[in-house]
C-alpha cells in the first residue's frame, strides 16, 4: 500500500520540482532543484525496474550536467557585467 502511494506521489513531485526549477528567479536554487529533479527521475526509473537507465540518469542527468551548470554559474558570477557603451546621440548631417 505504501509503495502504491509513493508511486502516485513521485510523478507529482517530479512535475512540481520541474516547474519550480524552470520558474525560479534564483539561479543557484534552480540548479539545485534541477539536480534533485534528476535524482528523483532516477528513483522513478528504479521503480519502473530499469536500473541501468536509473544509473545513467543519476550519473549524467544529475551528476555531470549539474556539475557543469554549477561551474557555468560560478564563472558567470566571477566576471562583472560590462557596462554598455555610451553611444553619442546621432546628429544630422547637412551638406
N, C-alpha and C positions, 0 to 999 in steps of 0.2 A: 504493500500500500504506500509506504513512504517513497519507494522508488518511482512509483507512478506519479505522485505529486511532484517529485523532483524532475521527472521527465516533462511535465507540463510547465513547470516554472522556469526551466532552463532556457527554452526559446524566448520566453517573455523577458527574462533578464538580459539575454543577448540582444534583443531588439532595443530595449531601453538603453543599454550601455552603448550600443552603436549610435543611437540617436544623440545621446549626451556627448559622445566623443566627437561627433560631427558638428555639434552646435555650441560647444564650449568656447568661451572667449579667451580663457587662459590656455595658452598653447601647451605648457608643461602638463597641466592637468588633463588636457585632451590626449596627449601622448600616453600618459599613464593609463587612461581609460582604454585607449586603443590596445595597449599591451594586455590589459586584463580581459579585453574582448577576445583577443587571440587565444588566451588560456582557456576561457570559457568555451570557445568553439572547439578547442582540443578536447575538453571534457565531453562536449556533445558528440564528437567523433568516437570517443571511447564508449559512450552509451549506445552508439549505433554499431558497436562491435567492429570498428575499423581502427585498430591500434596503430597500424603503420601510418595511416593518414593523420591520426592524432599526434604522433611523434613528429611528423613533418610539419604540421601546423604549429606545434609548440616551438619547434626549433626555428622555423623560418618566419611564421606569422607573428609570433611574439618575440622571440629572441633576437634574431638577426634584424628584422625590419624595425623593431622597437629601438634597438641599439643605434641603428643608422639614423632614424628620425631624431632621437635624442642628441646624437652627435651633431646633426644639422642645426638643431635648435641652439645648442651651445655655441656653435660657430656664428650663427646669426646674431646672438646677443653679445658676442665678443666684439664685433665690429660696430662702431657707432653709425648712426644714419648720416649719410652725406646730404648736406643741405642742397636744395635745388638751386641751380644757377639763377642769378638775377638777370633777367633779360631786359635790356633797356627798352623803353617804350618806342614804338615804331613812329618814325617821323615821315611825313610825306615829302616826297622828292618833287621839286618843281624845277624844270629846266630853265 
